[in-house]
Amino acid sequence: MWWRPPARLLRQRVALAIATVASTALITAVVFGSRGLFHLRTLTSEQDELGRRIALLLHENEQLRNRIHRLRTDDRTLERLARGQLGFTRPGEVIYRFGARPNSGAATLP
């Protein structure tokens, strides 16, 4: 004759199996789910990268604000810009422009 475990022992084993499956599913969802730990790590690294970009853009904005202020208030800066981009000269100044340099590898005359 077969030995059968008591009904209470059988219920405990079934409850333990169900609890194990539920715990495994819950842990899997927490780690790998759409809002899990891996997703959180990805979002954290993305947030760090955006923070660096923001800092870089804020620095660039500050430099541009300073340049705008200098262009509005500093005559030397405005003069330097006009001379460089538009080729303005002062009275009595002469601007020499030279052509491109000849190639150093070109044949030379004896």
Sequence and secondary structure as in RCSB ss.txt:
>XXXX:A:sequence
MWWRPPARLLRQRVALAIATVASTALITAVVFGSRGLFHLRTLTSEQDELGRRIALLLHENEQLRNRIHRLRTDD
RTLERLARGQLGFTRPGEVIYRFGARPNSGAATLP
>XXXX:A:secstr
      HHHHHHHHHHHHHHHHHHHHHHHHHHSTTSHHHHHHHHHHHHHHHHHHHHHHHHHHHHHHHHHHHHH H
HHHHHHHHHHH    TT           TTS    
